[in-house]
Amino acid sequence: MDTMTPTLGITVRLQTTYEAALARVTEALKTEGFGVLTEIDVKETLKKKLDVDFRPYKVLGACNPPLAYRALSAAPEVGLLLPCNVTVAQAEDGLIEVSLVDPLSMLGVINKPELESVAREARERLERVAASLKE
């Protein structure tokens, strides 16, 4: 089952382990030309900084270099919106939730029409990542 949140992106729910989901997401992103530049372990960070327990949750900063180059060439300030974030989280019902940002929604904070084609291509690639995770 997946949903599209109009302002954020696509969420896919998987019946697998957390570790397997991370591996699948990373591989699916790679297939679409995205590498994972950053990985934030939210559970670990919250434990270390606040001494609270949190469910397994990682934020992956995914980047497609040709798309990033095109976007940055058109509007250098778009770097504030990069990379494309993808979250992988353990849900309360035991499933794994994978959420992928919608690059087109990010354009709402920057008035640069020349970025629309780049954002549209990034969105199409991330939609294919989501579709491949459901297979």
MARPATOR-598585 format. One line per field, with one value per atom (N, C-alpha, C, CB): atom name; residue in three letters; z, x, y. Coordinates in steps of 0.001 Angstrom, whole numbers, plus 500000, padded with zeros to 6 digits. Last residue first. Glycine has a CB too. Layout:
REM MARPATOR-598585
atom: c(CA_...)
rest: c(ALA_...)
up: c(Z_...)
east: c(X_...)
north: c(Y_...)
END
This chain:
REM MARPATOR-598585
atom: c(N_CA_C_CB_N_CA_C_CB_N_CA_C_CB_N_CA_C_CB_N_CA_C_CB_N_CA_C_CB_N_CA_C_CB_N_CA_C_CB_N_CA_C_CB_N_CA_C_CB_N_CA_C_CB_N_CA_C_CB_N_CA_C_CB_N_CA_C_CB_N_CA_C_CB_N_CA_C_CB_N_CA_C_CB_N_CA_C_CB_N_CA_C_CB_N_CA_C_CB_N_CA_C_CB_N_CA_C_CB_N_CA_C_CB_N_CA_C_CB_N_CA_C_CB_N_CA_C_CB_N_CA_C_CB_N_CA_C_CB_N_CA_C_CB_N_CA_C_CB_N_CA_C_CB_N_CA_C_CB_N_CA_C_CB_N_CA_C_CB_N_CA_C_CB_N_CA_C_CB_N_CA_C_CB_N_CA_C_CB_N_CA_C_CB_N_CA_C_CB_N_CA_C_CB_N_CA_C_CB_N_CA_C_CB_N_CA_C_CB_N_CA_C_CB_N_CA_C_CB_N_CA_C_CB_N_CA_C_CB_N_CA_C_CB_N_CA_C_CB_N_CA_C_CB_N_CA_C_CB_N_CA_C_CB_N_CA_C_CB_N_CA_C_CB_N_CA_C_CB_N_CA_C_CB_N_CA_C_CB_N_CA_C_CB_N_CA_C_CB_N_CA_C_CB_N_CA_C_CB_N_CA_C_CB_N_CA_C_CB_N_CA_C_CB_N_CA_C_CB_N_CA_C_CB_N_CA_C_CB_N_CA_C_CB_N_CA_C_CB_N_CA_C_CB_N_CA_C_CB_N_CA_C_CB_N_CA_C_CB_N_CA_C_CB_N_CA_C_CB_N_CA_C_CB_N_CA_C_CB_N_CA_C_CB_N_CA_C_CB_N_CA_C_CB_N_CA_C_CB_N_CA_C_CB_N_CA_C_CB_N_CA_C_CB_N_CA_C_CB_N_CA_C_CB_N_CA_C_CB_N_CA_C_CB_N_CA_C_CB_N_CA_C_CB_N_CA_C_CB_N_CA_C_CB_N_CA_C_CB_N_CA_C_CB_N_CA_C_CB_N_CA_C_CB_N_CA_C_CB_N_CA_C_CB_N_CA_C_CB_N_CA_C_CB_N_CA_C_CB_N_CA_C_CB_N_CA_C_CB_N_CA_C_CB_N_CA_C_CB_N_CA_C_CB_N_CA_C_CB_N_CA_C_CB_N_CA_C_CB_N_CA_C_CB_N_CA_C_CB_N_CA_C_CB_N_CA_C_CB_N_CA_C_CB_N_CA_C_CB_N_CA_C_CB_N_CA_C_CB_N_CA_C_CB_N_CA_C_CB_N_CA_C_CB_N_CA_C_CB_N_CA_C_CB_N_CA_C_CB_N_CA_C_CB_N_CA_C_CB_N_CA_C_CB_N_CA_C_CB_N_CA_C_CB_N_CA_C_CB_N_CA_C_CB_N_CA_C_CB_N_CA_C_CB_N_CA_C_CB_N_CA_C_CB)
rest: c(GLU_GLU_GLU_GLU_LYS_LYS_LYS_LYS_LEU_LEU_LEU_LEU_SER_SER_SER_SER_ALA_ALA_ALA_ALA_ALA_ALA_ALA_ALA_VAL_VAL_VAL_VAL_ARG_ARG_ARG_ARG_GLU_GLU_GLU_GLU_LEU_LEU_LEU_LEU_ARG_ARG_ARG_ARG_GLU_GLU_GLU_GLU_ARG_ARG_ARG_ARG_ALA_ALA_ALA_ALA_GLU_GLU_GLU_GLU_ARG_ARG_ARG_ARG_ALA_ALA_ALA_ALA_VAL_VAL_VAL_VAL_SER_SER_SER_SER_GLU_GLU_GLU_GLU_LEU_LEU_LEU_LEU_GLU_GLU_GLU_GLU_PRO_PRO_PRO_PRO_LYS_LYS_LYS_LYS_ASN_ASN_ASN_ASN_ILE_ILE_ILE_ILE_VAL_VAL_VAL_VAL_GLY_GLY_GLY_GLY_LEU_LEU_LEU_LEU_MET_MET_MET_MET_SER_SER_SER_SER_LEU_LEU_LEU_LEU_PRO_PRO_PRO_PRO_ASP_ASP_ASP_ASP_VAL_VAL_VAL_VAL_LEU_LEU_LEU_LEU_SER_SER_SER_SER_VAL_VAL_VAL_VAL_GLU_GLU_GLU_GLU_ILE_ILE_ILE_ILE_LEU_LEU_LEU_LEU_GLY_GLY_GLY_GLY_ASP_ASP_ASP_ASP_GLU_GLU_GLU_GLU_ALA_ALA_ALA_ALA_GLN_GLN_GLN_GLN_ALA_ALA_ALA_ALA_VAL_VAL_VAL_VAL_THR_THR_THR_THR_VAL_VAL_VAL_VAL_ASN_ASN_ASN_ASN_CYS_CYS_CYS_CYS_PRO_PRO_PRO_PRO_LEU_LEU_LEU_LEU_LEU_LEU_LEU_LEU_LEU_LEU_LEU_LEU_GLY_GLY_GLY_GLY_VAL_VAL_VAL_VAL_GLU_GLU_GLU_GLU_PRO_PRO_PRO_PRO_ALA_ALA_ALA_ALA_ALA_ALA_ALA_ALA_SER_SER_SER_SER_LEU_LEU_LEU_LEU_ALA_ALA_ALA_ALA_ARG_ARG_ARG_ARG_TYR_TYR_TYR_TYR_ALA_ALA_ALA_ALA_LEU_LEU_LEU_LEU_PRO_PRO_PRO_PRO_PRO_PRO_PRO_PRO_ASN_ASN_ASN_ASN_CYS_CYS_CYS_CYS_ALA_ALA_ALA_ALA_GLY_GLY_GLY_GLY_LEU_LEU_LEU_LEU_VAL_VAL_VAL_VAL_LYS_LYS_LYS_LYS_TYR_TYR_TYR_TYR_PRO_PRO_PRO_PRO_ARG_ARG_ARG_ARG_PHE_PHE_PHE_PHE_ASP_ASP_ASP_ASP_VAL_VAL_VAL_VAL_ASP_ASP_ASP_ASP_LEU_LEU_LEU_LEU_LYS_LYS_LYS_LYS_LYS_LYS_LYS_LYS_LYS_LYS_LYS_LYS_LEU_LEU_LEU_LEU_THR_THR_THR_THR_GLU_GLU_GLU_GLU_LYS_LYS_LYS_LYS_VAL_VAL_VAL_VAL_ASP_ASP_ASP_ASP_ILE_ILE_ILE_ILE_GLU_GLU_GLU_GLU_THR_THR_THR_THR_LEU_LEU_LEU_LEU_VAL_VAL_VAL_VAL_GLY_GLY_GLY_GLY_PHE_PHE_PHE_PHE_GLY_GLY_GLY_GLY_GLU_GLU_GLU_GLU_THR_THR_THR_THR_LYS_LYS_LYS_LYS_LEU_LEU_LEU_LEU_ALA_ALA_ALA_ALA_GLU_GLU_GLU_GLU_THR_THR_THR_THR_VAL_VAL_VAL_VAL_ARG_ARG_ARG_ARG_ALA_ALA_ALA_ALA_LEU_LEU_LEU_LEU_ALA_ALA_ALA_ALA_ALA_ALA_ALA_ALA_GLU_GLU_GLU_GLU_TYR_TYR_TYR_TYR_THR_THR_THR_THR_THR_THR_THR_THR_GLN_GLN_GLN_GLN_LEU_LEU_LEU_LEU_ARG_ARG_ARG_ARG_VAL_VAL_VAL_VAL_THR_THR_THR_THR_ILE_ILE_ILE_ILE_GLY_GLY_GLY_GLY_LEU_LEU_LEU_LEU_THR_THR_THR_THR_PRO_PRO_PRO_PRO_THR_THR_THR_THR_MET_MET_MET_MET_THR_THR_THR_THR_ASP_ASP_ASP_ASP_MET_MET_MET_MET)
up: c(494394_493630_494488_492432_495758_495934_495245_495403_494896_496266_496501_497292_492414_492482_493882_492062_493134_492431_492541_490945_494239_495065_494427_495259_491925_493108_493964_493931_490362_489921_491070_488710_491846_491714_491258_490710_491388_492741_492745_493670_488653_489090_490481_489099_488776_488014_488438_486512_490290_490811_490092_490666_488505_489799_490394_490779_486472_486199_487505_485387_487878_487300_487023_485991_488476_489566_489056_490250_485870_486697_487820_487281_485083_484332_485130_482983_486990_486932_486191_486269_486957_487738_487585_489200_485676_484948_485700_484677_487538_486591_485839_485602_490613_489490_488513_489974_493517_492288_491124_492453_496093_495250_493924_495027_497348_498182_497385_499300_495499_496073_496918_496898_494937_494117_494640_492681_496465_496972_496175_496932_494878_496001_496573_497097_493157_492635_493764_491779_494752_494353_493789_493332_497405_496070_495668_496033_499220_499021_497580_499347_500313_499368_499099_498038_502904_502351_501499_503479_504026_503237_502627_502129_506853_506019_505345_506856_507590_507380_506449_506792_510150_508774_508734_507902_512786_512370_510936_512571_513535_513207_512703_512170_513826_515030_514733_515696_511524_511918_513130_510735_511088_511624_512063_512812_508136_509545_509894_509897_506084_506285_507782_505772_503848_505207_505187_506136_501805_501826_503262_500774_500246_501443_501263_502635_497935_498069_499283_496754_499504_498546_498739_498673_498599_498239_499468_497122_499171_499096_498770_498053_498985_500289_500331_500620_496303_497166_498562_497256_495114_495259_496095_493870_494638_495952_496183_496134_491909_492947_494338_493021_489355_490545_491696_490931_487236_486987_488141_486735_488472_487384_487103_486104_490212_490765_489710_491392_488324_489240_489783_490401_487062_486285_487177_485554_489295_488526_487724_487590_490042_490977_490227_492089_487791_488120_489068_488751_487929_486763_487039_485594_490676_490287_489033_490077_492779_491399_490823_490564_496169_495148_493804_495570_499353_498039_497007_497586_502546_501629_500271_502167_504671_503644_502743_502815_507942_506863_505904_507402_509825_509180_508094_508586_512634_511692_511131_512384_515118_514061_512968_513470_517703_516768_515747_516042_520631_519445_518531_518716_523897_522965_521839_523685_524933_524722_523731_524208_525423_526201_526154_527646_523738_524659_525623_523877_522301_522663_523734_521442_522019_522453_522986_521299_521114_522322_522894_522011_518806_519905_521216_519552_517294_517652_518831_516452_516949_517648_518136_516728_515469_516734_517565_516464_513186_514115_515471_513547_511449_512285_513391_512882_508311_509681_510420_509715_505745_506439_507884_506333_502505_503956_504518_504372_499896_500357_501870_499777_497953_499288_499818_500251_494510_495540_496874_495250_491801_493054_493928_493800_489518_489419_490662_488302_489850_489243_489233_489984_491191_489865_489117_489989_493653_492767_491334_493282_494712_494412_493422_495711_495044_494139_493760_494793_496989_495664_494653_495740_499152_498620_497213_499540_499538_499180_498543_500423_500280_499077_498602_499355_502668_501528_500230_501768_504241_503959_502732_505178_504315_503670_503322_504590_505811_504418_503655_504354_508258_507565_506089_508240_508886_508751_507941_510145_506977_508129_507826_508483_505573_505563_506828_504285_503981_504956_504843_504726_503593_503214_504349_502808_502204_503395_502952_504197_500984_500660_501946_499514_500198_501264_500828_502599_498561_498438_499636_497101_499696_498801_498813_499146_500591_501004_500022_502324_499805_500043_500371_501147_499304_498322_498564_498292_499688_500501_499627_501856_498486_498030_498919_496500_499591_499569_499051_500966_499211_499216_499141_498049_500000_500000_500000_501219)
east: c(507314_507384_507860_508309_507554_506294_506329_505119_509902_509872_508622_509944_509255_510096_510093_511524_507775_507110_507937_506877_509796_508666_507980_507649_511346_511936_510816_512814_509520_509941_510614_510905_509428_508195_508538_507207_512007_511644_510333_511535_511761_512734_512374_514168_509834_509564_510498_509705_511253_510024_509711_508846_513289_513636_512418_514170_511729_512505_512884_513778_510690_509772_510517_509131_513007_512195_511242_511403_513742_514646_513853_515790_511575_511896_512827_512543_511624_510511_510862_509324_513539_513825_512747_513974_512564_513547_513928_514796_511002_510352_511327_509557_511482_512397_511782_513798_510889_510219_511201_509598_510603_511538_510865_512854_508762_509492_510497_510210_507749_506835_507536_505811_509567_509610_508676_509254_508868_509930_510018_511273_507125_506570_507603_506077_508910_508041_507442_506927_510101_510883_510033_511908_508828_508373_509130_506810_510686_510256_509770_511408_509508_510396_509840_510540_509461_508894_509946_508394_508613_509623_508934_510262_507981_507513_508703_506716_507427_508454_507878_509774_505292_505706_506800_504505_504567_505566_506018_505039_502934_502282_503258_501216_504618_504090_503470_503061_507404_506067_505581_505063_510636_509834_508499_510561_511598_511220_510408_510430_513377_513061_512810_514235_513116_513140_512750_512191_514946_514175_514254_514723_515511_515445_514501_515007_517744_516379_516346_515900_520112_519689_518216_520562_518634_519268_519914_520316_517803_516769_517338_515739_519992_519325_518273_518675_520542_521336_520751_522744_519251_518491_519277_518153_520946_520317_519494_519443_521651_522564_521936_523746_519902_519629_520495_518102_521057_519916_519675_518660_523016_523401_522293_523727_521512_522430_522903_523629_520167_519423_520317_518837_522283_521346_520613_520332_523413_524197_523286_525169_521318_521787_522575_522660_521216_520068_520486_518939_523760_523383_522198_523049_523648_524569_524179_525909_521205_521446_522339_520081_521162_521551_521763_522829_519609_519869_520164_518675_519999_520130_520563_521147_517843_518871_518854_518645_517189_516974_518153_516852_515761_516911_516438_517861_514737_514341_515612_513430_513401_514403_513916_514710_511873_511845_512989_510475_513584_512783_512867_513269_514195_514124_513173_513657_516372_515030_515107_514053_518560_518392_516944_518820_519160_518043_517820_516788_521478_521267_520203_520888_521364_522590_522320_523582_518762_519232_520439_519599_518725_517824_518233_516392_520673_520874_519994_520584_519482_520763_520985_521916_517170_517068_518333_516826_518261_517466_517373_516064_520953_520288_519553_521317_521343_521135_520348_520383_523486_522599_522523_523106_524264_524209_523233_523800_524268_525371_525432_525245_523492_523165_524390_522744_522736_523604_523169_525097_520642_520834_521834_519494_519899_520987_521235_520723_518095_517598_518645_516363_519604_519083_518604_517937_519893_521058_520615_521975_517348_517829_518990_518266_517410_516421_516827_515018_519441_519619_518652_519414_518258_519552_519776_520700_515985_515844_517132_515485_517151_516300_516173_514909_518475_519233_518436_519616_516272_517363_518162_518296_514881_514276_515350_513205_516613_516348_515750_515392_516424_517712_517526_518612_513687_514219_515521_514459_512094_512845_513357_514024_508797_510153_510842_510945_506503_506490_507824_505283_506233_506816_506709_508275_504645_504763_505188_503414_505599_505366_505561_506329_504746_505078_504667_504384_505847_505253_505679_505672_505400_505931_505148_507332_504377_505628_506166_505444_501960_503035_504366_502654_500273_500434_501627_499204_501329_501007_501293_501830_500219_500901_500417_500624_500843_500038_500881_499476_500539_501303_500353_502308_500847_500000_500890_499038)
north: c(495699_494441_493286_494599_498019_497268_495922_498072_499107_498572_497744_499711_500085_498893_498290_499230_502355_501242_499972_501593_503947_503507_502299_504659_504345_503697_503139_504696_505724_504388_503636_504490_508064_507265_505851_507930_508946_508519_507742_509730_509587_508574_508045_509165_511591_510374_509250_510639_513515_512917_511606_513897_514179_513580_512877_514658_515334_514116_513413_514455_517532_516543_515232_517087_518933_518394_517316_519519_519635_518835_518167_519716_521197_519976_519060_520335_523344_522399_521107_523053_525260_524055_522982_524416_527447_526634_525359_527454_528816_527907_527002_528703_529514_529333_528339_528844_530303_530719_530706_532120_528014_528757_529071_527956_526484_527447_528270_526722_524757_525728_526780_525026_522836_524050_525128_523724_520694_521563_522863_520836_519325_520079_521045_519123_518086_519139_519967_518535_516091_517262_518399_516856_514552_514933_516199_515162_512075_513453_513651_514434_509004_509676_511068_508861_506645_507877_508562_508827_503558_504256_505463_503324_501705_502809_503471_503839_498360_499379_500431_498761_496946_497171_498232_497591_497008_496031_496170_494675_499051_497784_496721_498018_501246_500585_499228_501470_501033_501493_500697_501352_502062_500968_501547_500245_503836_503805_502562_505048_505814_504399_504260_503425_508573_508025_506553_508819_510657_509419_508908_508345_513797_512958_511779_513784_514923_514427_513493_513687_517222_516214_515851_514967_520403_519138_518519_519344_522906_521876_520493_522259_524513_524443_523335_525785_524511_523643_523515_524160_526525_525284_524266_524692_528596_528549_527286_529751_528355_527871_527757_528777_527438_528261_527752_528220_526059_526947_527907_526129_524582_525490_526503_524692_523039_524035_525030_523346_521407_522275_523387_521455_520054_520875_521869_519985_518760_519720_520647_518990_517071_518093_519167_517459_515413_516256_517380_515413_514162_514974_515901_514068_512941_514017_514805_513440_512474_512073_513174_511887_511575_512554_511873_513301_511345_510757_511837_509909_510860_511990_511463_513045_509189_509028_510256_507724_508768_509720_509553_511213_506092_506724_507680_505660_504476_505528_506154_506615_502442_502536_503487_501138_504524_503400_503522_503335_505602_505891_504686_507192_506650_505522_505891_504213_509276_508730_507571_509831_510957_509740_509240_509979_512996_513206_512044_513444_512215_513624_513842_514399_509381_510048_511457_510115_508970_508282_509025_506797_510499_510852_510182_510464_509100_510500_510903_511400_506562_506698_508132_506274_507306_506560_506747_505053_508503_509297_508608_509543_508505_507508_508264_506462_509658_510121_509045_511505_509718_508789_509254_507295_510997_511124_510102_512555_510077_510917_511001_512305_507509_507999_508743_506823_508172_507631_508204_507950_507439_508164_507426_508342_506029_506995_507827_507898_504022_505263_506379_505738_502151_501805_503043_500796_503441_503277_502981_502143_503085_504438_504375_505165_500321_500911_502339_500906_500101_499491_500099_497964_501449_501898_501364_501450_499834_501247_501754_502096_497377_497480_498915_496910_498107_497588_497717_496122_498879_499822_499389_499942_496417_497592_498616_498232_494855_494474_495654_493251_496220_496135_495787_495092_495776_497133_497123_497759_493167_493668_495071_492718_493582_493043_493514_493486_494860_493781_493063_492799_498386_497104_496097_497283_501139_500287_498895_500231_504254_502850_502057_502344_507516_506582_505186_506976_510434_509107_508268_508422_513811_512794_511511_512504_516467_515843_514815_515199_517470_518418_517763_519330_515219_516290_517210_517107_512043_513201_514409_513234_509131_510341_511473_510641_505776_506986_508128_507309_502231_503473_504644_503513_498824_500000_501236_500000)
END
